[in-house]
Amino acid sequence: MTDFANREIVDVAEEFNYDTQSEIYSMHFKKWRKNKNNPYAFNFEMNRKESVYIESKGFRVQKITDAESEILGNIARVISIGMLIWIFIDMFLSKLVIPLFHYLGMDIQTFFYSKSFHGGGIEIVTAMIIISILKTVIPIIYLNKKMRLPDDVRFMKTLNRQNNLIMAIALSVAASTVICLPNIYKDSNATQLYRYFSSLEADTAAWGQTEYIVYIIFDIIIMSVLVETLFRGSMFAALRQFGDWFAILITAVVSGLLVQDVKEFPAFVLISVIAGMGMLMTGSIYTAFFVRIIFKMYRFTIAILETDPSPYMDIGRNAFMFTAFVISVGAALIVHFAERDRNWSADYISESTGLMRAFYMFKAYPCPIVVCLCLLAAGLDLVM
């Protein structure tokens, strides 16, 4: 996008670079943005030679920064409420649902001061799946309803750069290797499989093989799709009006905050960045699904490799990680140098810096409260 600082005529919706994505997507995206009655669409227009009369203030020349602040504030409020819904269901609704299940005769219980579930394996897995679905699906529905984005804008569906799918998958594998390294060498007595299940807010001692398989499949595939639909759907589409990289970074930070875990924050931010890049590079949200699924599959593969009781476990695990990293980096470099069309991200340059636009979002109520809640939960989890 053009720098508007010295322009007399400004029309942000018209001057956005729509050539980075498919023609159908761009047409619907532009149409959504041009709706003057849409409080979430950045469609500011201005003629610096003209002024507008503002009651009690007289004639004033409109400012693009004021329009940015207003629209970003509107978007931030919707995102913040969506985050609050996630937090409420994750932290509080379970305190209501689990006692109800227990009252109906199911072998499951929890305590108000604890997030952990206790009881039968089937009941625990069922409750965890229901709560996980609710905390993602309800915010998705809320964001979609508020933003009023058509399906063709809410979800990028056209795989227009097939080679970049390989690039995204390769970056996901390489990043997963880097992410797993600190945990592997931090505590030689605890395997990744132990960490995976000990991090669950449930008593897994009563789980049988069926419960483990069902939850693993749900977590790796279903939750990956739901989480990416939340972050790379309406949330991402509304934010990319202010630049694709801005949308990538903001959705990645939101993803990291909702993990509510200081140790996991860098990992989930990095994977979210790659998922956002992959979606834009290929033009399809399915790429983002693959990125997160591969990330979780990689982690689980390392966990399975560490169950090997032989003294050669370290060698086998490290050989796998080294091979995966070398092949993935090599594949990413080959695609990068072979790909001629690298115009996959729309830039946005205005009178406000990226940090200023992030601040416009942060100051919008209830965004500061939600961020503080996430940080508080992460801090409590770290010390407890």
N, C-alpha and C positions, 0 to 999 in steps of 0.2 A: 504494500500500500504506500501511497505517496505521503511525503511529509507535508502536512497542511499548514505549517506555521506561517508561511508567507503566501498562502493562496487566498485570493479574493473570494472565489466560489468554492464551496466545500459541499460534497455529497458523499458521505462515507460508505453508504450502501452501494452506490454505483462504482466506486473506485476500488472496491475490494477485489483481490485477485481470485476469480472463480475458476481459473484454468487448471488449478491443481487437482481437481476432482472431476468425476464424470459429469457430463452435460446435464443429465436428468437431475442428479443430486443438486448441482449448482443452481439450476433453474428454480427448484422448489425452495432451496435455501435463500436465494435472493428474494423470492416472492414473500417468504415468511418475514424477512427483514424489512421489506418495504411497507409493511402494514403499519400505518401511523397510529393505530389504536393498540398496538402490541407493546406493553410496558417492558418487555424483555428483549426487544429488537433495537439494535443500535443503528438508527437510520437518520442521523443528524444531518441537516442541511443548513447552509448559512451563506449569506452574501455580506461580506465585511463592510460594504458600502451602505448597508441598511441597518437599522436599529429597531428594537422592539420596546414598546412601552410596558414597563413593569410598575404596577401600582405601588405607590409610596417610594419608589426608587427612580422614577422618571425613565427616560430613554436609555437603553443599555444595548451594547453589541453582544450578541450571544457568544458564549465560549464553548469550544468543543470539550474542554476539560470538565465543565459542569455537566454536559450531557453524558460523558463517559462515567462520571461519578454516580449520576442518577441511575443509569441502566445497570452498571455493575453492582450498585447497591441493591437494586430489585432482584437481580440474579442471585446475589449472595444470600439474600433473605430466604429465597426458595431452597437453595442448597443447604443452608444452615438448618432450616426446619426439617429437611430430609435427613440430615445428620442426627438431629434430635430424635426423630422417629427411630432411627437405627439404634441409638444409645438407649432410648427408653425401652424398646423391645428387648435388647440384649441384656440390660442390667436390671430392669424392673418388671417387665411383663412376665418373665419366667417365674417371678415370685408369686404371681397370681395363677399362672397356667399350671405349674407343677402341683400346688395344693389341690387344684381342681381335679387333675388326673388322679391324685392320690385319693381324693374323696370318692371318685368313681370306681375305686377298687384297683387301680393300677399300682404296681410295686415300684413307686418312685417318690422321692421326697427331696427337699432342699431346705436350707436355712436362710433366714433373711440376711444374716451377716456374711453369708458365703455364696459364691456364684456356682459352686459345684453341685452336681446332681448325684444322688445315691439311689440304689435300688436294682431292679432287674435289668439285664443287658438290653433286651428288646425295648423296654420302656424308655431307657435312657437315650438310646439311639433315635427312637421315634421322636422324643421331645426335642432333642438337639436339631434334628432335621426340620421339624416344624418351626422352631424359633429362628433358625438360620434362614429359612425361606421367607418368613414374615419380615425379618429385619432388612431384607433386600428387596422383596417384591413390593411392599407397601411404599417405601421411598421412591421406587421406580414409577409406580402408578401416580404418586403425588407430583413428582417432577414432570411427568408427561402431561398430566392434567393442567398444571399451572402454566407451563411453557407453551402448550398448544402447538407443539412441533408436529408436522405431518410425518408419517412413517418414512417417507423418502428422505427426510432430513434427519430424523431421530436416529436412524440406522444407516450407515454407509453399507451398501450391498454389492457394489460393482467392483469385482476384482480386476482392475485395469492395469496392474503392473505385477504379473505373476512372478517374475524373478525376485521381486522384493519380499515375497512371502518366504522364500528361502533365507533372505537376509534377516527378517524378523525372527524366524525360528532359530537361526544361528546365534543371533544376539541374545536370545532368551537362554540358550544353552550356556553360552559363555558367561553371561551374568549369573546364572544359577551356580556355576562352578565357583565364581568369586564369592558369592554370598555364602556358600556352604563352608568355605575354608576356615573362617574364624571359629565356627561352632565345632568343627572336627578336632581342632588342636587345642581348644580351650579346656576341655575336660576329657581326658582319655578314658575315664571310667564310665562315662555316660554315652551310649550310642545315640545316633540320630533317631532311631525308632523309639527309644525311651523318651527322648525329648519331644518327639511328635505327639505321643499319646499322653505324656505327663502335662503337656501344655493345654490339653482339653479340659474344659470345666466340667468334668464328670468322673465318676468312679468307674474305671474300665476293668477293674478286677473281675467283675462278674460277666464280662463280655465273652462270647464264644466266637468261633471262626466266622460265622454268618454275620454277626454284628460288626466285626472288624471290616469284613469285605464290603458290606453295605455302606458303612460310613465312609470308608476310603474312596469308593466309587463316587458317592455323593459329593464329598469334599473336593475331589480332584476335578470332576467333570461338571456336575450340576452347579456347584457354588462358583466355580470359575466363570461359567457362562452368566450367571445371575450378577456377580460382582462387576464383570466387564460391561454388562448391559446397563448397570447403574452408572458407572463412571464414564463409559464411552458412548452413552446414549444422549439423552436430552441435556445432561450436564455439560458434556463436551461440546455439543453442537451450539449451545447458547454462548459458551465462552470463546469459541473460535472466531466470533465476530471481532475480537480484539487481538487476533493473531493466533496461529496454530500452536506455536511454542508456548504462548501464554496459557492456552487451554491444556496443553500437555502437562505443564508444571503445576498448575492449580489443581487439576484432577488427581495428579500423583500425590500432592501434599494432602488432599482430602482423604485419599485412600490410605495413606500412611497414618493419619491422625485417627481414623476409625479403627485401626488395629489396636490402638490403646496399649502399645507395648514398645518401650524405648528400644529394646534390642532388635525388634522386627521392623521398626520404622524405616531404616535405610533400605532394607531388602524390598519391602513392598513399594516404596517410592521408586526405586530403580526399575522394578518389573513394570510398574504402571507407566513409567516414561517410555519403556520399550514397547509396551502394548499400544500406547498412543501413537508413537512413531510408526509402528507396524501398520496400524489401521490407516493412517494417512498415506504411507508409502504404497500400500496396495489398493486403497480405496474401499476396504471391506472391514467391517467390525469382526468378521469371523477370524481375521488374523489376530486380533486382540484376544479372542477366546483361546486360540492355539498357544499364544505366548504364555498366558497364565496357566493353562493346563500343562504345558511342558515344564514350566517352573515347578509346579507341584509334583509332577511325575518324577522330575529329576531328584527333588528332595527325597521322595519316597524310595526311589531306586538306591540312593546312598544309604538310606535306613535299612533296606533289605540286605545290601552288601555287607553292612556292619554286623548282621546276625551270624555271619560265618564264624564258627568257633575256632577255626584253624589259626595257627600263628602267622599265616600269610594273608590274613584279612586286610591289613594295612596296605600291603603291596598291591593286592587286587583292586581295592577301592581307589587308591591313589593313581593306579594305572588307568582305570576307567575315567577318572576326573581329568587327568592329563590328556588322554586321547580325545575325550569329548571337547575339551577346551581348544586344543590345537585344530581339530577338524572344524569346529564351529567358527573360530576366528578366520581360518583359511577360506571357508565357504563365504563368510561375510565379505572378506576382502575381494574375492573373485567376483561376486555379484556387484560390489561397489564399483569396481573398475570396468566391468562389462556393461553396466547399466548406463545408458545414454540419457534417459529422461530422469533427471534428478530434481525436477521441479514439483515436489510433493507437498511443500508447506507454504502457506500464505503468510507473508510478513505483514506486520502492522506497525507503522511508525507514526507517532503523533506527538503532540506537545507534552504528553505525559510519559514518564518512563514506566517500564514494567513494574518496578517496585511501587510507584505511585498508584498504578492501577490495582495492584494487590492490596494496597492500603485502603483504597476506595471500597474494596470488598470487605476487608477485615473490620472496618468501622461500622458497617451496616448491622444493625441489631437484627437477630441475636447472635451474629457471627462470633463476637468476642467471647460470649458466654459458652458457646459450643466448643470453641478452641480450648478454652480454659478447662472445661469438663474433660475433654480428651486428654489434655496434658496432666490433669490431676489424677485421672484413672491410670494413666501410664506410670506416673510417679508412685502411686500407691502400690501398683503391681510390682514395681521394681524393688521396693523396700520390704514388701510382705513375703 
